[in-house]
Amino acid sequence: MTNIQFRKAVAADLPAIVAMLADDPLGAGREDASLPLAQGYVDAFAAIDADPNQLLAVAVDGGAVIGTLQITFLAGLSRKGAWRGQIEAVRVADGRRSDGIGRKMFEWAIGQCKARGCGLVQFTTDKGRADAHRFYEGLGFTASHIGYKKSLQTRTPAATGV
């Protein structure tokens, strides 16, 4: 492993980030990395970038984006008002997987959560990712909760009559 740096993502990183999201058995069916990128990606990046409780980050090696993740900092009343760091969309570029980059990314992300005063770090992972589950347990995470998700059909205002 060479000199990997972590930083906040910039708009120029977006094609590489979307490509990593699409280069995954689950993401292949729900992402579209073709250029120009769909406007939804551009709009989402702008919203994330403008929100102080969002951190879209990239791992860079020699100028190339080789990893990405997003942290959402959540205020909550439970646990005596503790903040939480929610880690999402963790990806490592094809050809760089199994190089220890994922571990470094999580260590960096946990450090970011600690720096923001979070009392807990959490994330969800697909049930079918058995190798990933072993990886997360090796980092000290426990599968303490069951998560549920419900996909919502996106409608345009014209379609809803609004």
C-alpha positions as YAML, in Angstrom:
chain: A
units: angstrom
residues:
- id: 1
  name: MET
  ca: [0.00, 0.00, 0.00]
- id: 2
  name: THR
  ca: [1.35, 3.38, -0.93]
- id: 3
  name: ASN
  ca: [0.59, 6.83, 0.49]
- id: 4
  name: ILE
  ca: [-3.22, 6.83, 0.79]
- id: 5
  name: GLN
  ca: [-4.81, 10.14, 1.74]
- id: 6
  name: PHE
  ca: [-8.37, 10.79, 2.89]
- id: 7
  name: ARG
  ca: [-10.24, 13.97, 2.11]
- id: 8
  name: LYS
  ca: [-13.67, 15.48, 1.61]
- id: 9
  name: ALA
  ca: [-14.92, 14.69, -1.88]
- id: 10
  name: VAL
  ca: [-15.14, 17.43, -4.49]
- id: 11
  name: ALA
  ca: [-17.44, 17.59, -7.53]
- id: 12
  name: ALA
  ca: [-14.65, 16.33, -9.82]
- id: 13
  name: ASP
  ca: [-14.62, 13.07, -7.80]
- id: 14
  name: LEU
  ca: [-18.26, 12.31, -8.56]
- id: 15
  name: PRO
  ca: [-17.74, 10.13, -11.68]
- id: 16
  name: ALA
  ca: [-15.23, 7.93, -9.82]
- id: 17
  name: ILE
  ca: [-17.52, 7.67, -6.78]
- id: 18
  name: VAL
  ca: [-20.54, 6.66, -8.88]
- id: 19
  name: ALA
  ca: [-18.41, 4.18, -10.81]
- id: 20
  name: MET
  ca: [-17.43, 2.49, -7.53]
- id: 21
  name: LEU
  ca: [-21.06, 2.42, -6.39]
- id: 22
  name: ALA
  ca: [-22.03, 0.74, -9.67]
- id: 23
  name: ASP
  ca: [-19.12, -1.75, -9.60]
- id: 24
  name: ASP
  ca: [-20.77, -4.01, -7.09]
- id: 25
  name: PRO
  ca: [-23.23, -6.89, -7.51]
- id: 26
  name: LEU
  ca: [-25.93, -4.93, -5.66]
- id: 27
  name: GLY
  ca: [-25.09, -1.52, -7.09]
- id: 28
  name: ALA
  ca: [-24.96, -2.76, -10.68]
- id: 29
  name: GLY
  ca: [-28.75, -2.96, -10.74]
- id: 30
  name: ARG
  ca: [-29.43, 0.39, -9.13]
- id: 31
  name: GLU
  ca: [-26.64, 2.75, -10.24]
- id: 32
  name: ASP
  ca: [-25.74, 4.26, -13.61]
- id: 33
  name: ALA
  ca: [-22.14, 5.37, -14.06]
- id: 34
  name: SER
  ca: [-22.56, 6.41, -17.69]
- id: 35
  name: LEU
  ca: [-21.42, 9.92, -18.57]
- id: 36
  name: PRO
  ca: [-22.71, 12.51, -18.34]
- id: 37
  name: LEU
  ca: [-23.93, 11.48, -14.89]
- id: 38
  name: ALA
  ca: [-27.64, 11.62, -14.19]
- id: 39
  name: GLN
  ca: [-28.68, 14.96, -12.69]
- id: 40
  name: GLY
  ca: [-29.81, 13.18, -9.51]
- id: 41
  name: TYR
  ca: [-26.19, 12.39, -8.64]
- id: 42
  name: VAL
  ca: [-25.16, 16.01, -9.18]
- id: 43
  name: ASP
  ca: [-28.06, 17.31, -7.09]
- id: 44
  name: ALA
  ca: [-27.38, 14.80, -4.30]
- id: 45
  name: PHE
  ca: [-23.71, 15.76, -4.23]
- id: 46
  name: ALA
  ca: [-24.62, 19.45, -3.92]
- id: 47
  name: ALA
  ca: [-26.99, 18.72, -1.02]
- id: 48
  name: ILE
  ca: [-24.43, 16.53, 0.77]
- id: 49
  name: ASP
  ca: [-21.66, 19.07, 0.22]
- id: 50
  name: ALA
  ca: [-23.78, 21.90, 1.64]
- id: 51
  name: ASP
  ca: [-24.84, 19.99, 4.78]
- id: 52
  name: PRO
  ca: [-22.43, 20.33, 7.73]
- id: 53
  name: ASN
  ca: [-23.69, 17.00, 9.13]
- id: 54
  name: GLN
  ca: [-22.68, 15.09, 5.99]
- id: 55
  name: LEU
  ca: [-19.19, 14.07, 4.97]
- id: 56
  name: LEU
  ca: [-18.69, 12.41, 1.62]
- id: 57
  name: ALA
  ca: [-15.08, 11.31, 1.62]
- id: 58
  name: VAL
  ca: [-12.65, 9.70, -0.78]
- id: 59
  name: ALA
  ca: [-9.46, 7.71, -0.36]
- id: 60
  name: VAL
  ca: [-6.85, 8.87, -2.86]
- id: 61
  name: ASP
  ca: [-3.61, 7.21, -3.94]
- id: 62
  name: GLY
  ca: [-1.34, 9.15, -6.28]
- id: 63
  name: GLY
  ca: [-4.22, 11.36, -7.40]
- id: 64
  name: ALA
  ca: [-6.53, 8.42, -8.18]
- id: 65
  name: VAL
  ca: [-9.74, 7.98, -6.20]
- id: 66
  name: ILE
  ca: [-9.58, 4.41, -4.87]
- id: 67
  name: GLY
  ca: [-12.27, 4.43, -2.18]
- id: 68
  name: THR
  ca: [-15.29, 6.29, -0.92]
- id: 69
  name: LEU
  ca: [-17.67, 6.45, 2.00]
- id: 70
  name: GLN
  ca: [-20.24, 8.81, 3.45]
- id: 71
  name: ILE
  ca: [-20.70, 9.71, 7.10]
- id: 72
  name: THR
  ca: [-23.89, 11.28, 8.38]
- id: 73
  name: PHE
  ca: [-23.64, 12.83, 11.83]
- id: 74
  name: LEU
  ca: [-26.94, 12.32, 13.65]
- id: 75
  name: ALA
  ca: [-28.13, 14.11, 16.76]
- id: 76
  name: GLY
  ca: [-30.36, 12.02, 18.99]
- id: 77
  name: LEU
  ca: [-31.96, 12.02, 22.39]
- id: 78
  name: SER
  ca: [-31.22, 8.40, 23.23]
- id: 79
  name: ARG
  ca: [-27.98, 7.53, 25.00]
- id: 80
  name: LYS
  ca: [-28.22, 10.81, 26.91]
- id: 81
  name: GLY
  ca: [-28.24, 12.92, 23.77]
- id: 82
  name: ALA
  ca: [-25.27, 11.23, 22.12]
- id: 83
  name: TRP
  ca: [-24.39, 11.98, 18.52]
- id: 84
  name: ARG
  ca: [-24.01, 9.03, 16.13]
- id: 85
  name: GLY
  ca: [-21.93, 8.57, 13.05]
- id: 86
  name: GLN
  ca: [-23.80, 6.66, 10.33]
- id: 87
  name: ILE
  ca: [-21.39, 5.22, 7.75]
- id: 88
  name: GLU
  ca: [-22.82, 4.48, 4.30]
- id: 89
  name: ALA
  ca: [-21.82, 3.61, 0.76]
- id: 90
  name: VAL
  ca: [-18.38, 2.20, 1.55]
- id: 91
  name: ARG
  ca: [-16.61, 1.12, -1.61]
- id: 92
  name: VAL
  ca: [-13.05, 0.31, -2.67]
- id: 93
  name: ALA
  ca: [-12.08, 0.42, -6.34]
- id: 94
  name: ASP
  ca: [-11.76, -2.85, -8.21]
- id: 95
  name: GLY
  ca: [-8.12, -3.91, -8.29]
- id: 96
  name: ARG
  ca: [-7.48, -2.35, -4.87]
- id: 97
  name: ARG
  ca: [-9.73, -4.61, -2.81]
- id: 98
  name: SER
  ca: [-8.09, -6.92, -0.25]
- id: 99
  name: ASP
  ca: [-5.19, -4.45, 0.12]
- id: 100
  name: GLY
  ca: [-6.22, -3.23, 3.59]
- id: 101
  name: ILE
  ca: [-7.76, -0.05, 2.21]
- id: 102
  name: GLY
  ca: [-11.20, -0.81, 3.64]
- id: 103
  name: ARG
  ca: [-9.71, -1.16, 7.12]
- id: 104
  name: LYS
  ca: [-7.87, 2.14, 6.77]
- id: 105
  name: MET
  ca: [-11.07, 3.81, 5.53]
- id: 106
  name: PHE
  ca: [-13.05, 2.59, 8.53]
- id: 107
  name: GLU
  ca: [-10.31, 3.61, 10.95]
- id: 108
  name: TRP
  ca: [-10.28, 7.07, 9.39]
- id: 109
  name: ALA
  ca: [-14.10, 7.30, 9.47]
- id: 110
  name: ILE
  ca: [-14.22, 6.26, 13.12]
- id: 111
  name: GLY
  ca: [-11.63, 8.94, 13.87]
- id: 112
  name: GLN
  ca: [-13.85, 11.51, 12.14]
- id: 113
  name: CYS
  ca: [-16.79, 10.39, 14.29]
- id: 114
  name: LYS
  ca: [-14.72, 10.66, 17.47]
- id: 115
  name: ALA
  ca: [-13.54, 14.13, 16.45]
- id: 116
  name: ARG
  ca: [-17.17, 15.19, 16.06]
- id: 117
  name: GLY
  ca: [-18.00, 13.88, 19.55]
- id: 118
  name: CYS
  ca: [-20.03, 10.88, 18.46]
- id: 119
  name: GLY
  ca: [-20.74, 8.30, 21.13]
- id: 120
  name: LEU
  ca: [-21.60, 5.58, 18.62]
- id: 121
  name: VAL
  ca: [-20.74, 4.56, 15.07]
- id: 122
  name: GLN
  ca: [-23.28, 2.55, 13.12]
- id: 123
  name: PHE
  ca: [-23.99, 1.30, 9.61]
- id: 124
  name: THR
  ca: [-26.07, -1.22, 7.76]
- id: 125
  name: THR
  ca: [-24.84, -3.95, 5.47]
- id: 126
  name: ASP
  ca: [-26.66, -6.29, 3.15]
- id: 127
  name: LYS
  ca: [-27.46, -9.68, 4.67]
- id: 128
  name: GLY
  ca: [-25.83, -11.47, 1.73]
- id: 129
  name: ARG
  ca: [-22.35, -10.02, 2.33]
- id: 130
  name: ALA
  ca: [-20.93, -12.72, 4.60]
- id: 131
  name: ASP
  ca: [-17.30, -11.76, 3.90]
- id: 132
  name: ALA
  ca: [-18.09, -8.14, 4.76]
- id: 133
  name: HIS
  ca: [-19.73, -9.23, 8.01]
- id: 134
  name: ARG
  ca: [-16.54, -11.00, 9.09]
- id: 135
  name: PHE
  ca: [-14.55, -7.89, 8.14]
- id: 136
  name: TYR
  ca: [-16.78, -5.60, 10.25]
- id: 137
  name: GLU
  ca: [-16.64, -7.96, 13.23]
- id: 138
  name: GLY
  ca: [-12.85, -7.93, 12.91]
- id: 139
  name: LEU
  ca: [-13.01, -4.14, 13.30]
- id: 140
  name: GLY
  ca: [-14.88, -4.54, 16.60]
- id: 141
  name: PHE
  ca: [-18.43, -3.99, 15.36]
- id: 142
  name: THR
  ca: [-21.23, -6.23, 16.62]
- id: 143
  name: ALA
  ca: [-24.38, -7.19, 14.74]
- id: 144
  name: SER
  ca: [-26.53, -5.94, 17.61]
- id: 145
  name: HIS
  ca: [-29.62, -4.81, 15.70]
- id: 146
  name: ILE
  ca: [-31.81, -5.87, 12.81]
- id: 147
  name: GLY
  ca: [-32.29, -3.20, 10.17]
- id: 148
  name: TYR
  ca: [-35.22, -2.70, 7.86]
- id: 149
  name: LYS
  ca: [-35.50, -0.70, 4.67]
- id: 150
  name: LYS
  ca: [-38.40, 0.16, 2.42]
- id: 151
  name: SER
  ca: [-37.88, 1.45, -1.09]
- id: 152
  name: LEU
  ca: [-40.08, 4.39, -1.96]
- id: 153
  name: GLN
  ca: [-41.08, 5.07, -5.53]
- id: 154
  name: THR
  ca: [-39.81, 8.47, -6.54]
- id: 155
  name: ARG
  ca: [-42.48, 10.69, -8.03]
- id: 156
  name: THR
  ca: [-42.17, 14.02, -9.66]
- id: 157
  name: PRO
  ca: [-44.45, 16.81, -8.40]
- id: 158
  name: ALA
  ca: [-46.43, 16.63, -11.67]
- id: 159
  name: ALA
  ca: [-47.09, 12.91, -11.11]
- id: 160
  name: THR
  ca: [-48.54, 13.50, -7.65]
- id: 161
  name: GLY
  ca: [-50.74, 16.37, -8.69]
- id: 162
  name: VAL
  ca: [-48.88, 18.86, -6.50]
...
